[in-house]
């Protein structure tokens, strides 16, 4: 497999899955856990950490018309709760220390 993804559930339980692409991981993740809540992180081919957050089987994005309950409030890598000015501009849903 090309990439190793770290899957972390909301409870903090982590596991590693392998897939050739993000899209294939997303499909296999939702087959395994249909209502998955948590986040997935991996290192892309340029060496940058990428992280995506999920709630009840759907990917959530920071900003852009989401209600406050759907916004990511914790760093997807370390789990801390950054203040509004401590979010990374390079990595989505990450604090400045991790991204």
C-alpha positions as CSV (number, residue, x, y, z in Angstrom):
1,X,0.0,0.0,0.0
2,X,1.1,3.5,-0.7
3,X,0.0,5.4,2.4
4,X,-0.5,4.5,6.1
5,X,-3.4,6.4,7.7
6,X,-3.9,6.8,11.5
7,X,-7.5,6.4,12.3
8,X,-8.5,7.9,15.7
9,X,-12.0,7.4,17.1
10,X,-13.6,10.1,19.3
11,X,-12.8,8.1,22.4
12,X,-9.0,8.3,21.7
13,X,-8.7,4.7,20.4
14,X,-6.3,4.7,17.4
15,X,-5.6,2.1,14.7
16,X,-3.6,2.1,11.4
17,X,-5.1,1.4,8.0
18,X,-3.3,1.3,4.6
19,X,-4.8,2.4,1.3
20,X,-3.6,3.6,-2.1
21,X,-5.5,6.9,-1.9
22,X,-7.6,9.1,0.4
23,X,-10.8,8.2,-1.5
24,X,-10.2,4.4,-1.2
25,X,-9.5,4.8,2.6
26,X,-12.7,6.9,3.0
27,X,-14.8,4.1,1.3
28,X,-13.2,1.3,3.3
29,X,-13.5,3.3,6.6
30,X,-17.2,3.9,6.1
31,X,-17.8,0.2,5.2
32,X,-16.0,-0.8,8.4
33,X,-17.6,1.9,10.6
34,X,-20.7,3.4,8.9
35,X,-21.3,6.2,11.6
36,X,-17.6,6.9,12.2
37,X,-16.8,9.9,14.4
38,X,-13.1,10.9,14.8
39,X,-10.3,11.9,12.6
40,X,-7.8,10.4,10.1
41,X,-4.2,11.7,9.6
42,X,-1.4,10.8,7.2
43,X,1.8,12.3,5.7
44,X,1.4,13.1,2.0
45,X,4.1,12.6,-0.7
46,X,5.6,16.1,0.0
47,X,6.0,15.2,3.7
48,X,3.2,17.4,5.1
49,X,0.8,16.1,7.7
50,X,-2.8,15.9,6.5
51,X,-5.8,15.4,8.8
52,X,-9.5,15.1,8.2
53,X,-12.2,15.1,10.8
54,X,-15.5,13.1,10.7
55,X,-18.8,13.2,12.5
56,X,-21.4,10.4,12.1
57,X,-19.9,9.2,8.8
58,X,-19.5,12.6,7.2
59,X,-16.4,14.7,6.7
60,X,-16.5,18.0,8.6
61,X,-14.6,21.1,7.5
62,X,-13.5,24.1,9.5
63,X,-15.2,27.3,8.6
64,X,-17.4,27.8,5.6
65,X,-21.0,27.9,6.7
66,X,-21.0,25.1,9.3
67,X,-22.8,25.6,12.6
68,X,-20.7,25.8,15.8
69,X,-21.6,22.2,16.7
70,X,-20.1,20.9,13.5
71,X,-16.9,22.9,13.6
72,X,-13.7,21.2,14.8
73,X,-12.9,22.3,18.3
74,X,-9.9,20.1,19.0
75,X,-6.7,19.6,17.2
76,X,-7.0,16.4,15.2
77,X,-3.4,15.3,15.9
78,X,-2.7,16.1,19.5
79,X,-6.3,16.6,20.8
80,X,-5.7,20.0,22.4
81,X,-8.3,22.8,22.3
82,X,-6.6,25.8,20.7
83,X,-7.8,29.4,21.0
84,X,-9.2,31.0,17.8
85,X,-5.7,32.5,16.9
86,X,-3.8,29.3,17.6
87,X,-5.1,27.3,14.6
88,X,-2.6,26.3,11.9
89,X,-2.9,28.0,8.5
90,X,-1.0,25.2,6.8
91,X,-2.8,22.1,8.1
92,X,-6.6,22.0,8.4
93,X,-8.0,21.3,11.9
94,X,-4.6,21.4,13.5
95,X,-3.1,23.6,16.2
96,X,0.0,25.7,15.4
97,X,2.2,23.3,17.5
98,X,1.3,20.3,15.3
99,X,0.9,22.0,11.9
